[in-house]
Protein backbone atom coordinates (compact mmCIF):
# COMPACT_ATOMS: atom_id res chain seq x y z
CA UNK A 1 0.00 0.00 0.00
CA UNK A 2 1.08 3.57 -0.65
CA UNK A 3 2.06 5.78 2.32
CA UNK A 4 -1.01 7.97 1.68
CA UNK A 5 -3.28 4.91 1.79
CA UNK A 6 -1.73 3.78 5.08
CA UNK A 7 -2.18 7.25 6.59
CA UNK A 8 -5.83 7.20 5.50
CA UNK A 9 -6.28 3.75 7.04
CA UNK A 10 -4.78 4.85 10.37
CA UNK A 11 -7.12 7.86 10.40
CA UNK A 12 -10.10 5.61 9.64
CA UNK A 13 -9.17 3.25 12.47
CA UNK A 14 -8.84 6.08 14.98
CA UNK A 15 -12.24 7.46 13.96
CA UNK A 16 -13.76 4.00 14.46
CA UNK A 17 -12.11 3.68 17.88
CA UNK A 18 -13.67 6.96 19.01
CA UNK A 19 -17.09 5.86 17.72
CA UNK A 20 -16.83 2.49 19.49
CA UNK A 21 -15.91 4.23 22.75
CA UNK A 22 -18.84 6.63 22.40
CA UNK A 23 -21.56 4.02 21.77
CA UNK A 24 -22.66 0.97 23.72
CA UNK A 25 -23.79 -0.79 20.54
CA UNK A 26 -21.54 -2.09 17.80
CA UNK A 27 -21.07 0.50 15.07
CA UNK A 28 -20.87 -0.17 11.35
CA UNK A 29 -17.38 0.03 9.86
CA UNK A 30 -15.73 -0.51 6.48
CA UNK A 31 -16.37 -4.21 5.68
CA UNK A 32 -12.86 -4.44 4.13
CA UNK A 33 -10.99 -2.90 7.06
CA UNK A 34 -9.44 -6.16 8.27
CA UNK A 35 -8.18 -6.97 4.78
CA UNK A 36 -6.70 -3.47 4.48
CA UNK A 37 -4.97 -3.71 7.87
CA UNK A 38 -3.49 -7.10 7.02
CA UNK A 39 -2.17 -5.81 3.69
CA UNK A 40 -0.77 -2.60 5.22
CA UNK A 41 1.05 -4.42 8.04
CA UNK A 42 2.50 -6.92 5.57
CA UNK A 43 3.75 -4.12 3.27
CA UNK A 44 5.26 -2.10 6.12
CA UNK A 45 7.03 -5.14 7.52
CA UNK A 46 8.45 -6.03 4.10
CA UNK A 47 9.67 -2.47 3.52
CA UNK A 48 11.25 -2.28 6.98
CA UNK A 49 13.04 -5.58 6.35
CA UNK A 50 14.32 -4.33 3.01
CA UNK A 51 15.70 -1.11 4.51
CA UNK A 52 17.31 -3.11 7.31
CA UNK A 53 19.12 -5.34 4.83
CA UNK A 54 20.40 -2.23 3.02
CA UNK A 55 21.59 -0.82 6.37
CA UNK A 56 19.33 2.21 5.79
CA UNK A 57 18.61 2.66 9.49
CA UNK A 58 16.71 5.93 9.14
CA UNK A 59 14.12 4.56 6.71
CA UNK A 60 14.03 1.27 8.63
CA UNK A 61 13.09 3.10 11.84
CA UNK A 62 10.45 5.13 9.94
CA UNK A 63 8.80 2.00 8.51
CA UNK A 64 9.02 0.16 11.81
CA UNK A 65 7.48 3.08 13.66
CA UNK A 66 4.54 3.22 11.21
CA UNK A 67 4.15 -0.55 11.56
CA UNK A 68 3.96 -0.30 15.36
CA UNK A 69 1.55 2.67 15.20
CA UNK A 70 -0.86 0.85 12.90
CA UNK A 71 -0.60 -2.33 14.95
CA UNK A 72 -1.29 -0.44 18.22
CA UNK A 73 -4.29 1.43 16.82
CA UNK A 74 -5.72 -1.70 15.23
CA UNK A 75 -5.37 -3.63 18.51
CA UNK A 76 -7.36 -0.92 20.29
CA UNK A 77 -10.18 -1.09 17.71
CA UNK A 78 -10.09 -4.89 17.69
CA UNK A 79 -10.40 -5.13 21.48
CA UNK A 80 -13.31 -2.69 21.70
CA UNK A 81 -15.31 -4.34 18.91
CA UNK A 82 -14.67 -7.93 19.92
CA UNK A 83 -15.57 -7.15 23.53
CA UNK A 84 -19.05 -6.19 22.30
CA UNK A 85 -19.20 -9.10 19.85
CA UNK A 86 -18.45 -11.68 22.55
CA UNK A 87 -21.19 -10.17 24.75
CA UNK A 88 -23.67 -10.46 21.86
CA UNK A 89 -22.62 -14.07 21.17
CA UNK A 90 -23.99 -15.16 24.56
CA UNK A 91 -27.54 -14.54 23.35
CA UNK A 92 -29.37 -15.35 20.12
CA UNK A 93 -27.68 -13.66 17.15
CA UNK A 94 -30.11 -11.30 15.46
CA UNK A 95 -30.02 -10.06 11.88
CA UNK A 96 -29.57 -6.53 13.17
CA UNK A 97 -26.34 -7.49 14.90
CA UNK A 98 -24.99 -9.41 11.90
CA UNK A 99 -25.69 -6.48 9.57
CA UNK A 100 -23.15 -4.38 11.50
CA UNK A 101 -20.33 -6.94 11.31
CA UNK A 102 -17.68 -7.67 8.73
CA UNK A 103 -17.39 -11.18 7.24
CA UNK A 104 -14.54 -11.97 9.64
CA UNK A 105 -16.62 -10.86 12.63
CA UNK A 106 -19.69 -12.81 11.49
CA UNK A 107 -17.63 -15.99 11.34
CA UNK A 108 -16.21 -15.27 14.79
CA UNK A 109 -19.55 -14.51 16.50
CA UNK A 110 -21.17 -17.66 15.09
CA UNK A 111 -18.24 -19.75 16.27
CA UNK A 112 -18.38 -18.29 19.80
CA UNK A 113 -22.20 -18.58 19.93
CA UNK A 114 -21.99 -22.29 19.05
CA UNK A 115 -19.34 -22.89 21.71
CA UNK A 116 -21.45 -21.14 24.37
CA UNK A 117 -24.59 -23.04 23.31
CA UNK A 118 -22.78 -26.39 23.48
CA UNK A 119 -21.42 -25.52 26.91
CA UNK A 120 -24.92 -24.65 28.17
CA UNK A 121 -26.44 -27.83 26.69
CA UNK A 122 -23.81 -29.91 28.51
CA UNK A 123 -25.54 -29.02 31.80
CA UNK A 124 -29.01 -30.10 30.61
CA UNK A 125 -29.99 -33.74 31.39
CA UNK A 126 -30.70 -35.79 28.30
CA UNK A 127 -34.19 -37.25 27.88
CA UNK A 128 -34.57 -41.04 27.68
CA UNK A 129 -35.07 -41.89 24.02
CA UNK A 130 -36.64 -45.30 24.79
CA UNK A 131 -39.47 -43.74 26.79
CA UNK A 132 -40.10 -41.19 24.06
CA UNK A 133 -40.18 -43.91 21.41
CA UNK A 134 -42.79 -45.89 23.37
CA UNK A 135 -44.89 -42.75 23.85
CA UNK A 136 -44.85 -42.01 20.13
CA UNK A 137 -45.72 -45.62 19.22
CA UNK A 138 -48.74 -45.77 21.58
CA UNK A 139 -51.96 -45.18 19.54
CA UNK A 140 -54.63 -42.80 20.82
CA UNK A 141 -57.84 -44.34 22.30
CA UNK A 142 -60.52 -45.06 19.71
CA UNK A 143 -63.11 -42.82 21.38
CA UNK A 144 -60.75 -39.87 21.83
CA UNK A 145 -58.53 -40.00 18.75
CA UNK A 146 -57.46 -36.72 17.12
CA UNK A 147 -59.67 -37.54 14.08
CA UNK A 148 -62.76 -38.23 16.16
CA UNK A 149 -62.31 -35.06 18.20
CA UNK A 150 -61.72 -32.99 15.08
CA UNK A 151 -64.98 -34.33 13.58
CA UNK A 152 -66.91 -33.13 16.64
CA UNK A 153 -65.74 -29.50 16.27
CA UNK A 154 -65.92 -26.88 13.49
CA UNK A 155 -62.84 -26.63 11.28
CA UNK A 156 -61.98 -23.17 12.56
CA UNK A 157 -61.68 -24.32 16.19
CA UNK A 158 -58.40 -25.80 17.51
CA UNK A 159 -58.10 -29.57 17.39
CA UNK A 160 -57.50 -31.62 20.52
CA UNK A 161 -54.44 -33.84 20.53
CA UNK A 162 -54.03 -36.50 23.20
CA UNK A 163 -51.00 -38.55 24.21
CA UNK A 164 -51.58 -41.16 26.93
CA UNK A 165 -48.04 -41.02 28.26
CA UNK A 166 -46.88 -37.42 28.15
CA UNK A 167 -47.46 -34.10 26.33
CA UNK A 168 -45.44 -33.67 23.12
CA UNK A 169 -41.76 -32.76 23.43
CA UNK A 170 -42.50 -29.43 21.73
CA UNK A 171 -45.83 -27.63 21.37
CA UNK A 172 -46.30 -26.36 17.78
CA UNK A 173 -46.95 -22.69 17.15
CA UNK A 174 -50.68 -23.16 16.40
CA UNK A 175 -53.86 -22.98 18.50
CA UNK A 176 -53.70 -26.48 20.00
CA UNK A 177 -55.31 -27.83 23.17
CA UNK A 178 -53.49 -30.75 24.83
CA UNK A 179 -55.43 -33.11 27.10
CA UNK A 180 -54.71 -32.70 30.81
CA UNK A 181 -52.97 -35.79 32.17
CA UNK A 182 -53.29 -35.23 35.91
CA UNK A 183 -53.68 -32.55 38.56
CA UNK A 184 -50.27 -31.03 37.82
CA UNK A 185 -51.47 -29.60 34.45
CA UNK A 186 -53.87 -26.70 33.94
CA UNK A 187 -55.50 -25.26 30.83
CA UNK A 188 -53.85 -22.01 29.73
CA UNK A 189 -54.44 -19.50 26.95
CA UNK A 190 -51.25 -17.78 25.72
CA UNK A 191 -51.76 -14.02 25.10
CA UNK A 192 -48.58 -13.20 23.19
CA UNK A 193 -45.75 -14.90 21.30
CA UNK A 194 -43.07 -16.20 23.66
CA UNK A 195 -39.47 -17.28 23.13
CA UNK A 196 -38.76 -21.03 23.47
CA UNK A 197 -39.04 -22.21 27.10
CA UNK A 198 -36.68 -25.02 28.12
CA UNK A 199 -37.86 -27.35 30.89
CA UNK A 200 -36.34 -30.53 32.27
CA UNK A 201 -39.05 -32.70 30.68
CA UNK A 202 -39.43 -30.90 27.32
CA UNK A 203 -39.14 -27.62 25.42
CA UNK A 204 -42.18 -25.42 24.87
CA UNK A 205 -42.79 -23.18 21.86
CA UNK A 206 -45.77 -20.97 22.71
CA UNK A 207 -47.56 -18.40 20.59
CA UNK A 208 -50.43 -15.96 20.93
CA UNK A 209 -53.91 -17.58 21.22
CA UNK A 210 -52.48 -21.07 21.86
CA UNK A 211 -54.71 -23.19 24.15
CA UNK A 212 -52.48 -25.66 25.95
CA UNK A 213 -52.19 -27.67 29.13
CA UNK A 214 -49.02 -26.72 31.01
CA UNK A 215 -47.48 -27.78 34.31
CA UNK A 216 -49.13 -25.79 37.08
CA UNK A 217 -45.91 -24.10 38.23
CA UNK A 218 -45.03 -22.97 34.68
CA UNK A 219 -48.60 -21.77 34.10
CA UNK A 220 -48.44 -19.76 37.32
CA UNK A 221 -45.20 -18.05 36.25
CA UNK A 222 -46.59 -17.11 32.84
CA UNK A 223 -49.80 -15.81 34.41
CA UNK A 224 -47.84 -13.60 36.83
CA UNK A 225 -45.93 -12.18 33.87
CA UNK A 226 -49.31 -11.45 32.22
CA UNK A 227 -48.47 -13.43 29.10
CA UNK A 228 -51.03 -16.20 29.76
CA UNK A 229 -54.48 -16.71 31.26
CA UNK A 230 -55.16 -19.76 33.44
CA UNK A 231 -58.55 -21.13 32.34
CA UNK A 232 -58.66 -24.28 34.48
CA UNK A 233 -57.39 -24.36 38.06
C-alpha positions as CSV (number, residue, x, y, z in Angstrom):
1,X,0.0,0.0,0.0
2,X,1.1,3.6,-0.6
3,X,2.1,5.8,2.3
4,X,-1.0,8.0,1.7
5,X,-3.3,4.9,1.8
6,X,-1.7,3.8,5.1
7,X,-2.2,7.3,6.6
8,X,-5.8,7.2,5.5
9,X,-6.3,3.7,7.0
10,X,-4.8,4.9,10.4
11,X,-7.1,7.9,10.4
12,X,-10.1,5.6,9.6
13,X,-9.2,3.3,12.5
14,X,-8.8,6.1,15.0
15,X,-12.2,7.5,14.0
16,X,-13.8,4.0,14.5
17,X,-12.1,3.7,17.9
18,X,-13.7,7.0,19.0
19,X,-17.1,5.9,17.7
20,X,-16.8,2.5,19.5
21,X,-15.9,4.2,22.7
22,X,-18.8,6.6,22.4
23,X,-21.6,4.0,21.8
24,X,-22.7,1.0,23.7
25,X,-23.8,-0.8,20.5
26,X,-21.5,-2.1,17.8
27,X,-21.1,0.5,15.1
28,X,-20.9,-0.2,11.4
29,X,-17.4,0.0,9.9
30,X,-15.7,-0.5,6.5
31,X,-16.4,-4.2,5.7
32,X,-12.9,-4.4,4.1
33,X,-11.0,-2.9,7.1
34,X,-9.4,-6.2,8.3
35,X,-8.2,-7.0,4.8
36,X,-6.7,-3.5,4.5
37,X,-5.0,-3.7,7.9
38,X,-3.5,-7.1,7.0
39,X,-2.2,-5.8,3.7
40,X,-0.8,-2.6,5.2
41,X,1.1,-4.4,8.0
42,X,2.5,-6.9,5.6
43,X,3.8,-4.1,3.3
44,X,5.3,-2.1,6.1
45,X,7.0,-5.1,7.5
46,X,8.4,-6.0,4.1
47,X,9.7,-2.5,3.5
48,X,11.3,-2.3,7.0
49,X,13.0,-5.6,6.4
50,X,14.3,-4.3,3.0
51,X,15.7,-1.1,4.5
52,X,17.3,-3.1,7.3
53,X,19.1,-5.3,4.8
54,X,20.4,-2.2,3.0
55,X,21.6,-0.8,6.4
56,X,19.3,2.2,5.8
57,X,18.6,2.7,9.5
58,X,16.7,5.9,9.1
59,X,14.1,4.6,6.7
60,X,14.0,1.3,8.6
61,X,13.1,3.1,11.8
62,X,10.5,5.1,9.9
63,X,8.8,2.0,8.5
64,X,9.0,0.2,11.8
65,X,7.5,3.1,13.7
66,X,4.5,3.2,11.2
67,X,4.1,-0.5,11.6
68,X,4.0,-0.3,15.4
69,X,1.6,2.7,15.2
70,X,-0.9,0.9,12.9
71,X,-0.6,-2.3,14.9
72,X,-1.3,-0.4,18.2
73,X,-4.3,1.4,16.8
74,X,-5.7,-1.7,15.2
75,X,-5.4,-3.6,18.5
76,X,-7.4,-0.9,20.3
77,X,-10.2,-1.1,17.7
78,X,-10.1,-4.9,17.7
79,X,-10.4,-5.1,21.5
80,X,-13.3,-2.7,21.7
81,X,-15.3,-4.3,18.9
82,X,-14.7,-7.9,19.9
83,X,-15.6,-7.2,23.5
84,X,-19.1,-6.2,22.3
85,X,-19.2,-9.1,19.9
86,X,-18.5,-11.7,22.6
87,X,-21.2,-10.2,24.8
88,X,-23.7,-10.5,21.9
89,X,-22.6,-14.1,21.2
90,X,-24.0,-15.2,24.6
91,X,-27.5,-14.5,23.3
92,X,-29.4,-15.4,20.1
93,X,-27.7,-13.7,17.2
94,X,-30.1,-11.3,15.5
95,X,-30.0,-10.1,11.9
96,X,-29.6,-6.5,13.2
97,X,-26.3,-7.5,14.9
98,X,-25.0,-9.4,11.9
99,X,-25.7,-6.5,9.6
100,X,-23.1,-4.4,11.5
101,X,-20.3,-6.9,11.3
102,X,-17.7,-7.7,8.7
103,X,-17.4,-11.2,7.2
104,X,-14.5,-12.0,9.6
105,X,-16.6,-10.9,12.6
106,X,-19.7,-12.8,11.5
107,X,-17.6,-16.0,11.3
108,X,-16.2,-15.3,14.8
109,X,-19.5,-14.5,16.5
110,X,-21.2,-17.7,15.1
111,X,-18.2,-19.8,16.3
112,X,-18.4,-18.3,19.8
113,X,-22.2,-18.6,19.9
114,X,-22.0,-22.3,19.1
115,X,-19.3,-22.9,21.7
116,X,-21.4,-21.1,24.4
117,X,-24.6,-23.0,23.3
118,X,-22.8,-26.4,23.5
119,X,-21.4,-25.5,26.9
120,X,-24.9,-24.7,28.2
121,X,-26.4,-27.8,26.7
122,X,-23.8,-29.9,28.5
123,X,-25.5,-29.0,31.8
124,X,-29.0,-30.1,30.6
125,X,-30.0,-33.7,31.4
126,X,-30.7,-35.8,28.3
127,X,-34.2,-37.2,27.9
128,X,-34.6,-41.0,27.7
129,X,-35.1,-41.9,24.0
130,X,-36.6,-45.3,24.8
131,X,-39.5,-43.7,26.8
132,X,-40.1,-41.2,24.1
133,X,-40.2,-43.9,21.4
134,X,-42.8,-45.9,23.4
135,X,-44.9,-42.8,23.9
136,X,-44.9,-42.0,20.1
137,X,-45.7,-45.6,19.2
138,X,-48.7,-45.8,21.6
139,X,-52.0,-45.2,19.5
140,X,-54.6,-42.8,20.8
141,X,-57.8,-44.3,22.3
142,X,-60.5,-45.1,19.7
143,X,-63.1,-42.8,21.4
144,X,-60.8,-39.9,21.8
145,X,-58.5,-40.0,18.8
146,X,-57.5,-36.7,17.1
147,X,-59.7,-37.5,14.1
148,X,-62.8,-38.2,16.2
149,X,-62.3,-35.1,18.2
150,X,-61.7,-33.0,15.1
151,X,-65.0,-34.3,13.6
152,X,-66.9,-33.1,16.6
153,X,-65.7,-29.5,16.3
154,X,-65.9,-26.9,13.5
155,X,-62.8,-26.6,11.3
156,X,-62.0,-23.2,12.6
157,X,-61.7,-24.3,16.2
158,X,-58.4,-25.8,17.5
159,X,-58.1,-29.6,17.4
160,X,-57.5,-31.6,20.5
161,X,-54.4,-33.8,20.5
162,X,-54.0,-36.5,23.2
163,X,-51.0,-38.5,24.2
164,X,-51.6,-41.2,26.9
165,X,-48.0,-41.0,28.3
166,X,-46.9,-37.4,28.2
167,X,-47.5,-34.1,26.3
168,X,-45.4,-33.7,23.1
169,X,-41.8,-32.8,23.4
170,X,-42.5,-29.4,21.7
171,X,-45.8,-27.6,21.4
172,X,-46.3,-26.4,17.8
173,X,-47.0,-22.7,17.1
174,X,-50.7,-23.2,16.4
175,X,-53.9,-23.0,18.5
176,X,-53.7,-26.5,20.0
177,X,-55.3,-27.8,23.2
178,X,-53.5,-30.8,24.8
179,X,-55.4,-33.1,27.1
180,X,-54.7,-32.7,30.8
181,X,-53.0,-35.8,32.2
182,X,-53.3,-35.2,35.9
183,X,-53.7,-32.5,38.6
184,X,-50.3,-31.0,37.8
185,X,-51.5,-29.6,34.4
186,X,-53.9,-26.7,33.9
187,X,-55.5,-25.3,30.8
188,X,-53.9,-22.0,29.7
189,X,-54.4,-19.5,26.9
190,X,-51.3,-17.8,25.7
191,X,-51.8,-14.0,25.1
192,X,-48.6,-13.2,23.2
193,X,-45.7,-14.9,21.3
194,X,-43.1,-16.2,23.7
195,X,-39.5,-17.3,23.1
196,X,-38.8,-21.0,23.5
197,X,-39.0,-22.2,27.1
198,X,-36.7,-25.0,28.1
199,X,-37.9,-27.3,30.9
200,X,-36.3,-30.5,32.3
201,X,-39.1,-32.7,30.7
202,X,-39.4,-30.9,27.3
203,X,-39.1,-27.6,25.4
204,X,-42.2,-25.4,24.9
205,X,-42.8,-23.2,21.9
206,X,-45.8,-21.0,22.7
207,X,-47.6,-18.4,20.6
208,X,-50.4,-16.0,20.9
209,X,-53.9,-17.6,21.2
210,X,-52.5,-21.1,21.9
211,X,-54.7,-23.2,24.2
212,X,-52.5,-25.7,26.0
213,X,-52.2,-27.7,29.1
214,X,-49.0,-26.7,31.0
215,X,-47.5,-27.8,34.3
216,X,-49.1,-25.8,37.1
217,X,-45.9,-24.1,38.2
218,X,-45.0,-23.0,34.7
219,X,-48.6,-21.8,34.1
220,X,-48.4,-19.8,37.3
221,X,-45.2,-18.1,36.3
222,X,-46.6,-17.1,32.8
223,X,-49.8,-15.8,34.4
224,X,-47.8,-13.6,36.8
225,X,-45.9,-12.2,33.9
226,X,-49.3,-11.4,32.2
227,X,-48.5,-13.4,29.1
228,X,-51.0,-16.2,29.8
229,X,-54.5,-16.7,31.3
230,X,-55.2,-19.8,33.4
231,X,-58.6,-21.1,32.3
232,X,-58.7,-24.3,34.5
233,X,-57.4,-24.4,38.1
